[in-house]
Amino acid sequence: MSELRLLGLDFGAATVGVAGSDALFLTAQPLEVIRRKHETKLRQTYQRIEEIVKERNINAIVVGYPKRLDNSVGERAEKTESFAADLERRTGLPVVLWDERLTTVEAHRILDSAEKDFKKQGAVIDKLAAVIILQSYMDYISGQPEERAALLAGTEER
């Protein structure tokens, strides 16, 4: 079976936190934060993601899906759906929307427990949220061999 490499994204109004899976598909690693000056100016964001996809031989992309706590879809989730659809068209890769509810809260909790002054650094929060999104998806898919195989097969067809 071929290697499966994933990219995790925490898509926000001004930033995108980026994480990548390790070569063994065990852990998600923080990579960077992509910033933009205006929420609707995404051209450079897409370009940077495309560069990362090529540099890291990414097979699929996992985008945090900010559903509301009651499981409904609001404006932020709709923007994320549009972003994910554009990413899929631009990269030709499968894009998975993964429930990200409470990942930013979890990122703050982790940084608070580290007893360091990282929590004031938004970039750290964005990258850590991307890591949490990707790691939770990787943990899920590791127990779903059929789904993992289908995802890998879908990337090999492209």
Residue frames as a rotation matrix with the C-alpha (Angstrom) as fourth column:
MET 1
0.577 0.816 0.000 0.00
0.816 -0.577 0.000 0.00
0.000 0.000 -1.000 0.00
SER 2
-0.082 -0.591 0.803 1.26
0.531 -0.707 -0.467 3.48
0.843 0.388 0.372 -0.84
GLU 3
-0.725 -0.279 -0.629 2.05
0.685 -0.378 -0.622 6.10
-0.064 -0.883 0.465 1.77
LEU 4
0.341 0.877 0.339 -0.79
0.784 -0.464 0.412 8.38
0.519 0.125 -0.846 2.84
ARG 5
-0.735 -0.580 -0.352 0.25
0.678 -0.654 -0.337 11.95
-0.035 -0.486 0.873 3.64
LEU 6
0.312 0.944 0.103 -2.30
0.912 -0.328 0.247 14.44
0.267 0.017 -0.964 4.88
LEU 7
-0.815 -0.387 0.431 -2.41
0.266 -0.911 -0.315 18.20
0.514 -0.143 0.846 5.29
GLY 8
-0.027 0.804 -0.595 -4.58
1.000 0.022 -0.015 19.66
0.001 -0.595 -0.804 8.05
LEU 9
-0.694 -0.159 0.702 -5.96
0.316 -0.943 0.099 23.19
0.646 0.291 0.706 7.84
ASP 10
-0.184 0.627 -0.757 -7.64
0.869 -0.256 -0.424 25.45
-0.459 -0.736 -0.498 10.40
PHE 11
-0.478 0.074 0.875 -9.37
0.693 -0.580 0.428 27.97
0.539 0.811 0.226 8.10
GLY 12
-0.137 0.392 -0.910 -10.06
0.801 -0.497 -0.335 31.29
-0.583 -0.775 -0.245 9.78
ALA 13
0.820 0.571 -0.043 -11.15
0.464 -0.706 -0.536 34.76
-0.336 0.419 -0.843 8.72
ALA 14
0.796 -0.561 -0.228 -7.57
-0.599 -0.785 -0.160 36.11
-0.089 0.264 -0.960 8.55
THR 15
-0.292 -0.946 0.141 -5.33
-0.930 0.315 0.188 33.06
-0.223 -0.076 -0.972 8.90
VAL 16
0.753 0.366 -0.547 -5.00
-0.446 0.895 -0.014 29.40
0.485 0.254 0.837 8.01
GLY 17
0.152 -0.665 0.731 -3.19
-0.826 0.321 0.464 27.19
-0.543 -0.674 -0.501 10.49
VAL 18
0.506 -0.072 -0.859 -1.34
-0.681 0.578 -0.450 24.38
0.529 0.813 0.244 8.70
ALA 19
0.102 -0.466 0.879 -0.29
-0.723 0.572 0.387 20.95
-0.683 -0.675 -0.278 9.98
GLY 20
0.130 -0.111 -0.985 1.09
-0.856 0.489 -0.168 17.89
0.500 0.865 -0.031 8.20
SER 21
0.961 0.167 0.221 1.15
-0.253 0.853 0.458 14.19
-0.112 -0.495 0.861 8.96
ASP 22
0.028 -0.985 0.171 4.47
-0.764 0.089 0.639 12.55
-0.645 -0.149 -0.750 9.64
ALA 23
-0.393 -0.286 -0.874 5.87
-0.873 0.416 0.256 9.88
0.290 0.863 -0.413 7.28
LEU 24
-0.986 -0.006 -0.167 4.63
0.047 0.950 -0.309 7.07
0.161 -0.313 -0.936 9.54
PHE 25
-0.266 0.950 0.165 1.10
-0.153 -0.211 0.965 8.52
0.952 0.232 0.202 9.75
LEU 26
-0.236 0.114 -0.965 1.27
0.869 0.469 -0.158 8.58
0.434 -0.876 -0.210 13.55
THR 27
-0.093 0.134 -0.987 1.38
0.744 -0.649 -0.158 12.24
-0.662 -0.749 -0.039 14.48
ALA 28
0.683 0.314 0.659 0.37
0.646 -0.681 -0.345 15.61
0.341 0.661 -0.668 13.13
GLN 29
-0.269 -0.863 -0.427 3.11
0.922 -0.359 0.145 18.23
-0.279 -0.355 0.892 13.08
PRO 30
0.633 0.455 -0.626 2.61
0.289 -0.890 -0.353 22.02
-0.718 0.043 -0.695 13.08
LEU 31
0.084 -0.596 0.799 3.92
0.996 0.067 -0.055 23.61
-0.021 0.801 0.599 9.88
GLU 32
-0.916 -0.383 0.120 3.00
0.393 -0.916 0.081 27.27
0.079 0.122 0.989 9.56
VAL 33
0.037 0.913 -0.407 0.32
0.577 -0.352 -0.737 29.94
-0.816 -0.207 -0.540 9.58
ILE 34
-0.598 -0.104 0.795 -0.76
0.766 -0.364 0.529 31.55
0.235 0.925 0.297 6.32
ARG 35
-0.303 0.454 -0.838 -1.96
0.470 -0.693 -0.546 35.14
-0.829 -0.559 -0.004 6.84
ARG 36
-0.381 0.209 0.900 -4.02
0.840 -0.328 0.432 37.36
0.386 0.921 -0.051 4.60
LYS 37
-0.995 -0.094 -0.013 -5.05
0.093 -0.934 -0.345 41.00
0.020 -0.345 0.938 4.85
HIS 38
-0.384 0.923 -0.039 -8.71
-0.917 -0.386 -0.097 40.51
-0.105 -0.002 0.994 3.98
GLU 39
-0.172 0.382 0.908 -11.03
-0.359 0.834 -0.418 37.55
-0.917 -0.398 -0.006 4.48
THR 40
0.776 0.607 0.171 -12.01
-0.051 0.331 -0.942 37.39
-0.628 0.723 0.288 0.80
LYS 41
0.486 -0.693 -0.533 -8.47
-0.862 -0.279 -0.424 37.70
0.145 0.665 -0.733 -0.60
LEU 42
0.672 -0.065 0.738 -7.58
-0.322 0.872 0.370 34.02
-0.667 -0.486 0.565 -0.94
ARG 43
0.887 -0.294 -0.356 -5.40
-0.298 0.225 -0.928 33.84
0.353 0.929 0.112 -4.06
GLN 44
-0.066 -0.991 0.119 -2.07
-0.757 -0.028 -0.653 33.82
0.651 -0.133 -0.748 -2.18
THR 45
-0.040 0.143 0.989 -3.51
-0.858 0.503 -0.107 31.46
-0.513 -0.852 0.103 0.44
TYR 46
0.894 0.401 0.202 -4.45
-0.225 0.789 -0.572 28.93
-0.388 0.465 0.795 -2.25
GLN 47
0.622 -0.723 -0.300 -1.04
-0.418 0.017 -0.908 29.34
0.662 0.690 -0.292 -3.90
ARG 48
-0.252 -0.758 0.601 0.82
-0.941 0.048 -0.334 28.67
0.225 -0.650 -0.726 -0.65
ILE 49
0.275 0.421 0.864 -1.31
-0.610 0.772 -0.182 25.59
-0.744 -0.477 0.468 0.09
GLU 50
0.981 0.069 -0.181 -0.61
-0.190 0.519 -0.833 24.29
0.036 0.852 0.523 -3.44
GLU 51
0.194 -0.980 -0.039 3.13
-0.690 -0.108 -0.715 24.77
0.697 0.166 -0.698 -2.83
ILE 52
-0.259 -0.248 0.934 2.95
-0.919 0.361 -0.158 22.85
-0.298 -0.899 -0.321 0.46
VAL 53
0.716 0.594 0.367 0.99
-0.419 0.786 -0.455 20.05
-0.558 0.172 0.812 -1.24
LYS 54
0.822 -0.457 -0.340 3.77
-0.218 0.298 -0.929 19.66
0.526 0.838 0.145 -3.83
GLU 55
-0.047 -0.915 0.400 6.65
-0.830 -0.188 -0.526 20.04
0.556 -0.356 -0.751 -1.33
ARG 56
-0.442 -0.082 0.893 5.26
-0.813 0.458 -0.361 17.39
-0.379 -0.885 -0.269 1.03
ASN 57
-0.849 0.143 -0.509 3.66
-0.254 0.734 0.630 15.01
0.463 0.664 -0.587 -1.52
ILE 58
-0.644 0.684 0.343 0.25
-0.503 -0.042 -0.863 15.40
-0.576 -0.728 0.371 0.10
ASN 59
-0.931 0.351 0.096 -2.47
0.339 0.738 0.584 12.88
0.134 0.576 -0.806 -0.85
ALA 60
0.078 0.996 0.052 -5.48
0.745 -0.093 0.661 14.51
0.663 -0.012 -0.749 0.82
ILE 61
-0.775 -0.247 0.582 -6.43
-0.086 -0.871 -0.484 17.61
0.626 -0.426 0.653 2.78
VAL 62
-0.122 0.707 -0.697 -8.41
0.946 0.295 0.133 17.77
0.300 -0.643 -0.705 6.04
VAL 63
-0.624 0.013 0.781 -10.12
-0.017 -1.000 0.003 21.09
0.781 -0.011 0.624 6.72
GLY 64
-0.880 0.312 -0.358 -11.60
0.400 0.083 -0.913 21.89
-0.255 -0.947 -0.198 10.12
TYR 65
-0.446 0.832 0.331 -15.37
0.374 -0.163 0.913 22.26
0.813 0.531 -0.238 9.80
PRO 66
-0.996 -0.076 0.055 -16.72
-0.010 -0.497 -0.868 24.81
0.093 -0.864 0.494 12.30
LYS 67
-0.205 0.971 -0.121 -20.22
0.388 0.195 0.901 23.54
0.898 0.137 -0.417 12.90
ARG 68
-0.099 0.284 0.954 -22.21
-0.761 -0.639 0.112 25.05
0.642 -0.714 0.280 15.73
LEU 69
-0.831 -0.257 0.493 -22.52
-0.545 0.549 -0.633 23.16
-0.108 -0.795 -0.597 19.00
ASP 70
0.028 0.919 0.394 -26.08
-0.507 0.353 -0.786 22.17
-0.861 -0.178 0.476 18.03
ASN 71
-0.351 -0.350 0.868 -24.61
0.459 0.744 0.485 20.61
-0.816 0.569 -0.101 14.83
SER 72
0.769 0.625 0.133 -26.10
0.443 -0.373 -0.815 23.26
-0.460 0.686 -0.564 12.55
VAL 73
-0.187 -0.801 0.568 -24.17
0.981 -0.128 0.142 25.01
-0.041 0.584 0.810 9.79
GLY 74
0.546 0.319 -0.774 -23.63
0.409 -0.909 -0.086 28.74
-0.731 -0.269 -0.627 10.14
GLU 75
0.955 -0.142 -0.259 -21.93
-0.286 -0.664 -0.691 31.42
-0.074 0.734 -0.675 8.04
ARG 76
0.094 -0.991 0.094 -18.38
-0.905 -0.046 0.423 30.40
-0.415 -0.125 -0.901 9.02
ALA 77
-0.179 -0.102 0.978 -19.09
0.041 0.993 0.111 26.75
-0.983 0.060 -0.174 8.12
GLU 78
0.803 0.510 0.307 -20.55
0.345 0.022 -0.938 27.83
-0.485 0.860 -0.158 4.76
LYS 79
0.693 -0.635 -0.341 -17.39
-0.719 -0.642 -0.265 29.82
-0.051 0.429 -0.902 4.00
THR 80
-0.226 -0.778 0.587 -15.34
-0.666 0.563 0.490 26.77
-0.711 -0.280 -0.645 4.96
GLU 81
0.298 0.418 0.858 -17.39
0.343 0.792 -0.505 24.57
-0.891 0.445 0.093 2.60
SER 82
0.992 0.071 -0.104 -16.68
-0.058 -0.473 -0.879 27.02
-0.111 0.878 -0.465 -0.25
PHE 83
0.290 -0.957 0.008 -12.96
-0.932 -0.281 0.229 27.14
-0.217 -0.074 -0.973 0.64
ALA 84
-0.193 -0.336 0.922 -12.79
-0.272 0.921 0.278 23.32
-0.943 -0.197 -0.270 0.72
ALA 85
0.661 0.498 0.562 -14.57
0.404 0.395 -0.825 23.00
-0.633 0.772 0.060 -2.64
ASP 86
0.880 -0.397 -0.261 -12.16
-0.472 -0.659 -0.585 25.51
0.060 0.638 -0.768 -4.20
LEU 87
-0.009 -0.920 0.391 -9.18
-0.858 0.208 0.470 23.63
-0.514 -0.331 -0.791 -2.71
GLU 88
0.098 0.114 0.989 -10.42
0.141 0.982 -0.127 20.36
-0.985 0.151 0.080 -4.16
ARG 89
0.939 0.274 0.207 -10.78
0.251 -0.135 -0.959 21.95
-0.235 0.952 -0.196 -7.61
ARG 90
0.715 -0.687 -0.128 -7.40
-0.694 -0.676 -0.247 23.67
0.083 0.266 -0.960 -7.47
THR 91
-0.173 -0.865 0.471 -5.34
-0.885 0.347 0.311 20.79
-0.433 -0.363 -0.825 -6.08
GLY 92
0.025 0.272 -0.962 -7.21
-0.718 0.675 0.172 17.82
0.696 0.686 0.212 -7.56
LEU 93
-0.877 -0.382 -0.291 -7.01
-0.053 0.680 -0.731 16.15
0.477 -0.626 -0.617 -4.13
PRO 94
0.110 0.904 -0.414 -9.79
0.619 0.264 0.740 14.87
0.778 -0.337 -0.530 -1.92
VAL 95
-0.721 -0.219 0.657 -10.70
-0.319 -0.737 -0.596 17.40
0.615 -0.639 0.461 0.77
VAL 96
-0.213 0.594 -0.776 -12.33
0.747 0.611 0.262 16.11
0.630 -0.524 -0.574 3.95
LEU 97
-0.072 0.272 0.960 -14.36
-0.516 -0.834 0.197 18.43
0.854 -0.481 0.200 6.18
TRP 98
-0.301 -0.144 -0.943 -13.67
0.599 0.741 -0.304 17.35
0.742 -0.656 -0.136 9.78
ASP 99
0.714 0.699 0.038 -15.67
0.371 -0.425 0.826 18.56
0.593 -0.576 -0.562 12.77
GLU 100
-0.352 -0.927 0.131 -13.49
0.440 -0.287 -0.851 21.07
0.826 -0.242 0.508 14.57
ARG 101
0.606 0.641 0.472 -15.84
-0.107 -0.522 0.846 22.14
0.788 -0.563 -0.248 17.34
LEU 102
0.984 -0.137 0.114 -13.87
-0.131 -0.123 0.984 23.17
-0.121 -0.983 -0.139 20.40
THR 103
0.509 -0.859 0.055 -10.40
0.799 0.448 -0.401 22.75
0.320 0.248 0.915 18.82
THR 104
-0.008 -0.507 0.862 -9.46
0.006 -0.862 -0.507 26.36
1.000 0.001 0.010 19.59
VAL 105
0.682 0.293 0.670 -10.66
-0.658 -0.152 0.737 25.84
0.318 -0.944 0.089 23.17
GLU 106
0.930 -0.366 -0.018 -8.52
0.352 0.880 0.318 22.68
-0.101 -0.303 0.948 23.34
ALA 107
0.226 -0.884 0.410 -5.52
0.625 -0.192 -0.757 24.56
0.748 0.427 0.509 21.92
HIS 108
0.174 -0.112 0.978 -5.88
-0.526 -0.850 -0.003 27.24
0.832 -0.514 -0.207 24.61
ARG 109
0.916 0.217 0.337 -6.19
-0.400 0.458 0.794 24.52
0.018 -0.862 0.506 27.29
ILE 110
0.705 -0.707 -0.049 -3.00
0.680 0.694 -0.236 22.84
0.201 0.133 0.971 26.09
LEU 111
-0.026 -0.745 0.666 -1.07
0.324 -0.637 -0.700 26.09
0.946 0.198 0.258 26.05
ASP 112
0.471 0.254 0.845 -2.41
-0.661 -0.533 0.529 27.05
0.584 -0.807 -0.083 29.48
SER 113
0.992 -0.074 0.102 -1.23
-0.011 0.755 0.656 23.73
-0.126 -0.652 0.748 30.88
ALA 114
0.424 -0.893 0.151 2.21
0.717 0.229 -0.659 24.35
0.554 0.387 0.737 29.36
GLU 115
0.672 -0.064 -0.738 2.49
0.588 -0.561 0.584 27.38
-0.451 -0.826 -0.339 31.68
LYS 116
-0.568 -0.807 0.160 4.14
0.741 -0.417 0.527 29.43
-0.359 0.418 0.835 28.99
ASP 117
-0.210 0.467 -0.859 3.15
-0.078 -0.884 -0.462 32.76
-0.975 -0.030 0.222 27.53
PHE 118
-0.930 -0.141 0.338 2.31
0.289 0.285 0.914 31.18
-0.225 0.948 -0.224 24.15
LYS 119
-0.173 0.973 0.154 -1.42
0.903 0.219 -0.370 31.81
-0.394 0.075 -0.916 24.46
LYS 120
0.288 0.238 -0.927 -0.95
0.011 -0.969 -0.245 35.44
-0.957 0.061 -0.282 23.44
GLN 121
-0.669 -0.587 -0.457 0.60
-0.488 -0.118 0.865 34.33
-0.561 0.801 -0.207 20.18
GLY 122
0.334 0.928 -0.166 -2.24
-0.712 0.133 -0.689 33.77
-0.617 0.348 0.705 17.71
ALA 123
0.099 -0.358 -0.928 0.01
-0.894 0.378 -0.241 31.88
0.437 0.854 -0.283 15.29
VAL 124
-0.892 -0.427 0.150 0.70
-0.444 0.761 -0.472 29.24
0.088 -0.487 -0.869 17.93
ILE 125
-0.304 0.876 0.376 -3.04
-0.370 0.255 -0.893 28.79
-0.878 -0.411 0.246 18.53
ASP 126
0.441 0.499 -0.746 -3.74
-0.856 -0.016 -0.517 28.54
-0.269 0.867 0.420 14.78
LYS 127
-0.288 -0.634 -0.718 -1.03
-0.762 0.606 -0.230 25.90
0.581 0.480 -0.657 14.22
LEU 128
-0.926 -0.054 0.374 -2.04
-0.314 0.660 -0.683 23.95
-0.210 -0.750 -0.628 17.30
ALA 129
0.042 0.996 0.073 -5.70
-0.582 0.084 -0.809 23.97
-0.812 -0.008 0.584 16.21
ALA 130
0.346 0.012 -0.938 -4.61
-0.906 0.266 -0.331 22.59
0.245 0.964 0.103 12.81
VAL 131
-0.725 -0.657 -0.206 -2.61
-0.546 0.731 -0.409 19.87
0.419 -0.184 -0.889 14.59
ILE 132
-0.660 0.539 0.524 -5.63
-0.347 0.400 -0.848 18.93
-0.667 -0.741 -0.077 16.75
ILE 133
0.380 0.806 -0.454 -7.91
-0.791 0.028 -0.611 18.78
-0.480 0.592 0.648 13.68
LEU 134
0.134 -0.402 -0.906 -5.47
-0.821 0.467 -0.329 16.61
0.555 0.788 -0.268 11.73
GLN 135
-0.851 -0.506 0.138 -4.54
-0.486 0.662 -0.570 14.38
0.197 -0.552 -0.810 14.66
SER 136
-0.325 0.796 0.511 -8.18
-0.504 0.311 -0.806 13.67
-0.800 -0.520 0.300 15.52
TYR 137
0.581 0.501 -0.641 -8.87
-0.803 0.224 -0.552 12.73
-0.133 0.836 0.533 11.89
MET 138
-0.213 -0.753 -0.623 -5.76
-0.728 0.548 -0.413 10.54
0.652 0.366 -0.664 11.74
ASP 139
-0.825 -0.033 0.564 -6.78
-0.486 0.549 -0.680 8.80
-0.287 -0.835 -0.469 14.97
TYR 140
0.179 0.976 0.121 -10.23
-0.626 0.208 -0.752 8.18
-0.759 0.059 0.648 13.52
ILE 141
0.592 0.104 -0.799 -9.07
-0.791 0.264 -0.552 6.92
0.153 0.959 0.239 10.12
SER 142
-0.544 -0.835 -0.079 -6.44
-0.789 0.541 -0.293 4.61
0.287 -0.097 -0.953 11.64
GLY 143
-0.678 0.377 0.631 -9.34
-0.221 0.714 -0.664 2.56
-0.701 -0.590 -0.400 13.02
GLN 144
0.504 0.857 -0.104 -11.18
-0.285 0.052 -0.957 2.60
-0.815 0.512 0.270 9.68
PRO 145
-0.438 -0.829 0.348 -9.07
0.090 0.345 0.934 0.52
-0.895 0.440 -0.076 7.26
GLU 146
-0.018 0.495 0.868 -11.73
0.951 0.276 -0.138 0.53
-0.308 0.824 -0.476 4.53
GLU 147
0.908 0.386 -0.162 -12.09
0.342 -0.907 -0.245 4.30
-0.242 0.167 -0.956 4.64
ARG 148
0.262 -0.904 -0.339 -8.32
-0.338 -0.415 0.845 4.79
-0.904 -0.107 -0.414 4.70
ALA 149
-0.481 -0.417 0.771 -7.93
0.485 0.606 0.630 2.44
-0.730 0.677 -0.089 1.72
ALA 150
0.391 0.711 0.585 -10.69
0.908 -0.191 -0.374 4.28
-0.154 0.677 -0.720 -0.17
LEU 151
0.852 -0.133 -0.506 -9.05
-0.070 -0.988 0.140 7.62
-0.519 -0.084 -0.851 0.53
LEU 152
-0.168 -0.986 0.010 -5.70
-0.251 0.053 0.967 6.33
-0.953 0.160 -0.256 -0.68
ALA 153
-0.310 0.134 0.941 -7.27
0.794 0.581 0.180 4.68
-0.522 0.803 -0.286 -3.74
GLY 154
0.744 0.665 0.072 -9.00
0.615 -0.637 -0.465 7.96
-0.263 0.390 -0.883 -4.57
THR 155
0.566 -0.609 -0.556 -5.68
-0.406 -0.793 0.455 9.80
-0.718 -0.031 -0.696 -4.50
GLU 156
-0.412 -0.772 0.485 -3.95
0.061 0.507 0.860 7.20
-0.909 0.384 -0.162 -6.70
GLU 157
0.189 0.585 0.789 -6.60
0.880 0.255 -0.400 7.60
-0.435 0.770 -0.466 -9.42
ARG 158
0.883 0.238 -0.404 -5.77
0.129 -0.952 -0.279 11.28
-0.450 0.194 -0.871 -9.82
